[in-house]
Amino acid sequence: MDTLDLLLHPVRLRLVYALSGDRVRTTAELCESVPDVPKASVYRHVALLIEGGVVEVADEQRVRGAVERYYRLRRDRPTLSADSGKSMTPDDHRQGFAAAMAAVHAEFNAYLDRPGADPYADRVGYRQGIFWLTDDEFTALADQFQNVIAPLARNEPGPGRHPRLISLVQFPTGEPTPGPTDGA
């Protein structure tokens, strides 16, 4: 299975989220992180992620006669590069977007189902807006996001830090409207 097919699946995306930030988890802990997914499915998807080189066994310990494995994302793991979108078909993009949104939806529901979940106190946000931008303005905006997010993505777990799922989706919403300088 190629990396694109491997990662563009909602359950596998959620497992990758659960292991991100240098977290090491057992299969039981991964099952707890996706309680709506049958345990057999979690085991199957973990096996696929291992086979695909995305996840590795970090440690093994004997527990009551059985071997308990601890998993982590490979530091040199295959990822979807910024250029991988060039080779994706429109159907690949549909599948990827659906998988990503399904994973976000499931993670949000899992958050709301936790005891003590408080969206207001946790500053939960989900907003959309239309911005009229030239290509240059959009490139500058994307660069600004990258400059803000990239250093934070390297943060490791630590006191006072909580994992937060941040999703940014952008796409044109319609045909460009010719303006006075567009030769219309």
Phi, psi and chi 1 to 4 in degrees:
 res  aa     phi    psi   chi1   chi2   chi3   chi4
   1 MET       -  131.2 -178.9  178.1  -62.7      -
   2 ASP   -79.2  164.7   73.0   -2.8      -      -
   3 THR   -58.7  -37.8  -56.2      -      -      -
   4 LEU   -60.6  -52.4 -176.1   64.5      -      -
   5 ASP   -63.4  -36.5  -71.3  -26.1      -      -
   6 LEU   -65.2  -46.1 -173.0   64.9      -      -
   7 LEU   -88.3  -17.4  -65.7  176.7      -      -
   8 LEU   -91.9   51.9  -64.8 -175.5      -      -
   9 HIS  -132.8  131.3 -173.6  -79.8      -      -
  10 PRO   -59.8  -40.3    6.4  -12.9      -      -
  11 VAL   -69.9  -44.2  172.9      -      -      -
  12 ARG   -64.9  -36.6  -69.7 -169.7  -70.5  -89.5
  13 LEU   -61.1  -41.8  -89.7  179.0      -      -
  14 ARG   -65.9  -35.8  -69.4  175.4   66.0 -163.2
  15 LEU   -68.2  -38.6  -66.6  172.4      -      -
  16 VAL   -63.5  -43.1  167.8      -      -      -
  17 TYR   -57.6  -43.9  -67.3  158.0      -      -
  18 ALA   -64.0  -25.9      -      -      -      -
  19 LEU   -98.9   -5.7  -69.9  167.1      -      -
  20 SER   -70.9  166.6   62.1      -      -      -
  21 GLY    73.0   31.3      -      -      -      -
  22 ASP    61.1   25.8  -74.7  -29.3      -      -
  23 ARG   -78.0  143.9  -71.9 -176.4  -84.4 -171.0
  24 VAL  -116.7  126.2  176.4      -      -      -
  25 ARG  -139.3  150.1  -66.6 -171.9  167.0 -176.0
  26 THR   -82.6  169.8   65.0      -      -      -
  27 THR   -63.7  -37.2  -49.9      -      -      -
  28 ALA   -60.9  -42.2      -      -      -      -
  29 GLU   -67.1  -37.0  -69.1  168.5  -28.9      -
  30 LEU   -65.4  -39.2  -71.5  171.2      -      -
  31 CYS   -61.4  -39.3  -73.0      -      -      -
  32 GLU   -64.6  -32.2  -71.3  173.4   13.8      -
  33 SER   -75.4  -18.2   74.6      -      -      -
  34 VAL  -130.8   66.7  -70.1      -      -      -
  35 PRO   -63.6  -18.2   23.2  -31.3      -      -
  36 ASP   -84.7   -3.2   55.1  -47.0      -      -
  37 VAL  -104.6  129.6  177.9      -      -      -
  38 PRO   -57.8  143.5  -21.0   30.5      -      -
  39 LYS   -56.2  -41.2  -71.9 -178.5 -178.4 -176.2
  40 ALA   -60.2  -36.6      -      -      -      -
  41 SER   -68.3  -39.6  -67.9      -      -      -
  42 VAL   -61.1  -46.8  171.8      -      -      -
  43 TYR   -58.6  -43.0  -81.2   86.9      -      -
  44 ARG   -64.6  -43.2 -176.1  170.2   40.5   84.9
  45 HIS   -70.4  -36.0  -71.9  -65.5      -      -
  46 VAL   -62.4  -43.0  167.4      -      -      -
  47 ALA   -60.8  -40.4      -      -      -      -
  48 LEU   -65.6  -39.6  -72.6  169.6      -      -
  49 LEU   -66.3  -35.1  -71.1  167.3      -      -
  50 ILE   -68.3  -49.1  -70.0  169.1      -      -
  51 GLU   -58.3  -36.7 -177.2 -178.6  -46.6      -
  52 GLY   -81.2   -2.8      -      -      -      -
  53 GLY    82.0   14.0      -      -      -      -
  54 VAL   -88.2  -36.4  174.4      -      -      -
  55 VAL  -118.5  149.2  169.6      -      -      -
  56 GLU  -135.5  161.4   65.7 -175.1   -3.9      -
  57 VAL   -80.1  121.1  175.9      -      -      -
  58 ALA   -88.3  -30.5      -      -      -      -
  59 ASP  -164.7  160.1 -168.0   19.1      -      -
  60 GLU  -135.9  137.9  -67.2 -178.4  -21.0      -
  61 GLN  -138.1  145.2  -65.5 -178.7    2.3      -
  62 ARG   -80.7  127.1  -77.9 -132.3  172.5  -96.5
  63 VAL  -132.5  112.9  178.0      -      -      -
  64 ARG    49.4   45.2  -66.9 -176.2  -70.2  -84.5
  65 GLY    84.4   -9.2      -      -      -      -
  66 ALA  -107.3  158.7      -      -      -      -
  67 VAL   -94.9  122.5  174.7      -      -      -
  68 GLU  -102.5  126.4 -174.5  170.2   54.6      -
  69 ARG  -101.4  143.4  -70.0 -176.3  177.0   88.9
  70 TYR  -111.3  130.0  -67.9   79.1      -      -
  71 TYR  -112.3  153.6  -59.4   99.3      -      -
  72 ARG  -148.9  161.9   68.8  175.4  168.2 -135.9
  73 LEU   -71.1  140.4  -67.8  176.8      -      -
  74 ARG   -67.9  135.3  -74.2 -178.0   48.1  179.2
  75 ARG   -66.9  -29.4  -71.6 -174.3  174.0   91.1
  76 ASP  -100.3   25.5   63.3  -20.8      -      -
  77 ARG   -61.4  150.3   71.7 -176.0 -175.0  -89.1
  78 PRO   -68.8  139.1    4.0   -2.0      -      -
  79 THR  -132.5  170.5   58.9      -      -      -
  80 LEU   -85.3  116.2  -62.1  178.8      -      -
  81 SER   -73.6  165.5   69.1      -      -      -
  82 ALA   -59.5  -29.9      -      -      -      -
  83 ASP   -85.0   -8.5  -69.7  -25.1      -      -
  84 SER   -64.3  -25.2   62.6      -      -      -
  85 GLY   -62.3  -24.5      -      -      -      -
  86 LYS   -64.4  -34.0  -70.7  179.2 -175.3  176.5
  87 SER   -90.5   -5.8   65.4      -      -      -
  88 MET   -79.7  139.0  -68.2  171.9   64.3      -
  89 THR   -80.6  166.7   66.6      -      -      -
  90 PRO   -56.1  -37.1  -30.6   38.2      -      -
  91 ASP   -67.9  -35.8  -77.1  -20.7      -      -
  92 ASP   -60.7  -42.5  -70.7  -22.4      -      -
  93 HIS   -65.6  -40.1  -78.6  -75.3      -      -
  94 ARG   -60.0  -46.2  -78.7 -175.3 -172.2   95.3
  95 GLN   -63.9  -44.7  177.7 -171.6   -8.9      -
  96 GLY   -63.0  -43.9      -      -      -      -
  97 PHE   -65.2  -44.3 -173.6   79.1      -      -
  98 ALA   -61.9  -41.7      -      -      -      -
  99 ALA   -64.6  -44.5      -      -      -      -
 100 ALA   -64.3  -43.8      -      -      -      -
 101 MET   -68.8  -37.0  -67.4  -59.2  100.6      -
 102 ALA   -63.8  -40.4      -      -      -      -
 103 ALA   -65.2  -43.7      -      -      -      -
 104 VAL   -63.0  -44.1  168.3      -      -      -
 105 HIS   -60.9  -45.4 -174.5 -103.2      -      -
 106 ALA   -65.3  -40.8      -      -      -      -
 107 GLU   -65.1  -38.4  -70.4  -65.1  -42.0      -
 108 PHE   -65.7  -43.9 -171.6   67.0      -      -
 109 ASN   -61.9  -41.5  -77.8  -26.6      -      -
 110 ALA   -62.2  -39.9      -      -      -      -
 111 TYR   -60.9  -50.1  158.6   74.6      -      -
 112 LEU   -63.4  -28.3  -69.3  174.2      -      -
 113 ASP   -80.7  -10.6  -69.9  -18.2      -      -
 114 ARG   -71.3  142.4  -75.7 -163.1  -41.8 -109.6
 115 PRO   -60.5  135.8  -17.7   26.6      -      -
 116 GLY    81.7    5.6      -      -      -      -
 117 ALA   -59.0  130.5      -      -      -      -
 118 ASP  -137.3   88.8 -174.7  -14.9      -      -
 119 PRO   -55.0  -36.0  -26.0   34.9      -      -
 120 TYR   -68.0  -49.9 -178.9   77.5      -      -
 121 ALA   -65.3  -33.1      -      -      -      -
 122 ASP   -83.5    2.1  -68.3  -25.2      -      -
 123 ARG    56.6   40.8  -58.8 -168.1   63.7  169.8
 124 VAL   -64.8  138.7  168.9      -      -      -
 125 GLY  -141.9  145.0      -      -      -      -
 126 TYR  -152.9  101.1   37.3   88.9      -      -
 127 ARG  -130.7  155.5  -68.0  175.9 -179.8   81.4
 128 GLN  -133.2  153.4  -65.3  179.8   -1.9      -
 129 GLY  -159.5  154.4      -      -      -      -
 130 ILE  -102.1  129.4  -58.4  -66.8      -      -
 131 PHE  -121.7  128.5  -61.6   85.5      -      -
 132 TRP   -89.6  111.1  -70.3   83.1      -      -
 133 LEU  -133.8  142.0  -55.8  170.5      -      -
 134 THR   -72.8  168.6   65.5      -      -      -
 135 ASP   -59.7  -39.9  -71.2  -14.5      -      -
 136 ASP   -65.8  -41.6  -71.4  -18.0      -      -
 137 GLU   -64.5  -40.0  -70.2  169.0  -31.7      -
 138 PHE   -66.7  -40.6  177.9   72.0      -      -
 139 THR   -60.4  -42.3  -62.9      -      -      -
 140 ALA   -64.3  -41.0      -      -      -      -
 141 LEU   -63.5  -46.2  176.9   63.9      -      -
 142 ALA   -61.3  -40.2      -      -      -      -
 143 ASP   -63.3  -40.5  -70.4  -14.6      -      -
 144 GLN   -63.0  -45.1  -71.3  172.2   -4.6      -
 145 PHE   -57.9  -47.2  -83.5  129.8      -      -
 146 GLN   -59.0  -43.1 -179.6   65.8   24.5      -
 147 ASN   -66.0  -29.6  -69.0  -24.3      -      -
 148 VAL   -82.1  -45.1  168.5      -      -      -
 149 ILE   -77.9  -40.7  -64.1  -65.5      -      -
 150 ALA   -54.0  -47.8      -      -      -      -
 151 PRO   -64.8  -35.8  -17.8   26.9      -      -
 152 LEU   -69.3  -30.1  -60.7  175.2      -      -
 153 ALA   -66.6  -19.0      -      -      -      -
 154 ARG   -88.9   -3.6  -68.3 -171.9  -70.9  -87.8
 155 ASN   -59.9  142.9  -77.5   -5.1      -      -
 156 GLU  -104.2  161.0  -64.7 -178.3    4.8      -
 157 PRO   -57.5  145.2  -20.5   29.6      -      -
 158 GLY  -169.3  174.3      -      -      -      -
 159 PRO   -55.7  130.3  -21.5   30.9      -      -
 160 GLY    81.7   -9.4      -      -      -      -
 161 ARG   -91.3  135.8  -75.7 -166.3  172.6  145.5
 162 HIS  -124.7  140.0  -53.5  -76.8      -      -
 163 PRO   -67.5  135.8   22.4  -28.7      -      -
 164 ARG  -130.6  130.2  -63.6 -168.4  177.7  -93.3
 165 LEU   -87.3  119.6  178.4   60.6      -      -
 166 ILE  -119.0  123.7  -62.5  174.7      -      -
 167 SER  -120.7  135.2  -60.7      -      -      -
 168 LEU  -125.6  123.5  176.7   64.6      -      -
 169 VAL  -122.1  132.7  176.9      -      -      -
 170 GLN  -143.9  141.2   93.6   59.1   42.6      -
 171 PHE  -165.0  155.3   53.3   87.9      -      -
 172 PRO   -63.3  141.8  -17.5   28.1      -      -
 173 THR   -98.4   -7.1   59.4      -      -      -
 174 GLY  -173.9 -177.4      -      -      -      -
 175 GLU   -67.6  143.1  -68.2  -63.6  -41.7      -
 176 PRO   -61.1  140.4  -12.3   20.2      -      -
 177 THR   -91.6  121.3  -54.9      -      -      -
 178 PRO   -61.6  136.0   -9.4   16.5      -      -
 179 GLY  -108.7  179.1      -      -      -      -
 180 PRO   -62.4  -24.9    7.5  -11.8      -      -
 181 THR   -96.6    1.4   60.4      -      -      -
 182 ASP   -90.0    5.5  -67.9  -25.1      -      -
 183 GLY    80.1   19.9      -      -      -      -
 184 ALA   -86.2      -      -      -      -      -
